[in-house]
Amino acid sequence: MKKILIALLLAAAPIVSFAQPKPGELDQVLRQMDTASTKFKSAEADFQWDFYERVVKQTTSEHGSIYFKKNGANLEMGAKVNPPAAKFLSFKDGKLVVFDPNTKDLKVFASGKNRAQYESFLTLGFGGSGSELAKAWTVTYLGTEPLSDGSSTINTAKLDLVSKDANVRNMFTHITIWVDTNRGISLKQQFFTPSEDYRTTIYSNIRYNQPVNTKPFEYKK
């Protein structure tokens, strides 16, 4: 379980200012996410992953691209990480596949009865509803914050999430996401571990509800 969730997360802009939240605004944000979820069909984006390791006080960065598609109630995801640490990830039909083209190592994980939980991690980024978010996480609204999506500045809702599942909390003490509530898309995410390491993902050049060419995300053994 831990391996597949971490692999999924391997798959998630300067701060200018932020507005303090007011009573009742969290409910409004969650309702906006519910509405956005019904309109979400697909999204494709470029990303940067920054992983900070507290012990060595060092940050390593990776770049790549990712897509999400909804097929009815099912979610499909594909991601590719650029060289030198190249890898391909995909989630489809309840299976996560991780492929390393350098070593030709292929790992396949079946989500089984935990499929809904795995998809809840994926939809932290794209297309998840506010009501489903609140079922799986204790959500704290931290106000609004302007971030760039690569073409314009978006006034995002900043949400801090603590999982209601103890197993997940053993991996991540909390997760912070910055959401464009009109499109149901995260522009930024941070995952914090008990060891005080954290991963930051920044999405840019977002293509919303446009046809997705999945060919570049396919791996060859």
Secondary structure, 3 states (H helix, E strand, C coil): CHHHHHHHHHCCCCCCCCECCCCCHHHHHHHHHHHHHHHCCEEEEEEEEEEEECCCCEEEEEEEEEEEEEECCEEEEEEEECCCCCEEEEEECCEEEEEECCCCEEEEEECHHHHHHHHHHHCCCECCCHHHHHHHEEEEEEEEEEEECCCCEEEEEEEEEEECCHHHHHHCCEEEEEEECCCCEEEEEEEECCCCCEEEEEEEEEEECCCCCCHHHCCCC
